[in-house]
Amino acid sequence: MNAKRIVLVIDDERAFCDVVAEILSNSGYEVEKAYDVDQALSILQNIRPDLILVDIMMPGVDGLSLTRQLRCDPYHAETPIIVASAKSTPEDYDHAIQSGANDFLLKPFSASTLRDMIDTY
């Protein structure tokens, strides 16, 4: 039996994070949740997720800063990172990609859009 792929979901909006986690769990993924960057970094000391989904706008350290930090970490430098945001300008997309994100997911999104994007990685 193949091990489940692990996705780390990072979003300060707990209800949103919980819904995303439920969608992914129901799709066969193992999901870890973090509600801020400090909690995410603590989790990342113990696991190597197959993919990270991170919100851009969070209090304190934002998702793009975390993405840049992870790209410098040898344990997580190659982990696919999808940035999620309600900000939809071309500049927002460019900043996410320049920070090291593999992809950009515009909020709100459907469950099928979420699964399709994550399945590509």
C-alpha angles and dihedrals in degrees: 000000000000119000116248116258112249121229122188111208116198119188132134091217098087096196091051092046091049093050092049090048091051092050091051094044090052088051093057102265126129106232132203118189132208125181096199140014095262091056090046092052090050091052091046090059088066106034141038105214121206090226139007124213110194134178116229100217113059132139115266110000112023129220095257092054089051091049092053090048093051092049087062093049112091092212095054105022093105098039110118111248124197116193117211123200144152087221106100110178121123087245091058090053092046092050091051093051093043088052089058103266116148094211146359125232117196116220129259098045134163125251090247092051090051093049093045093052095046092045090059089066 
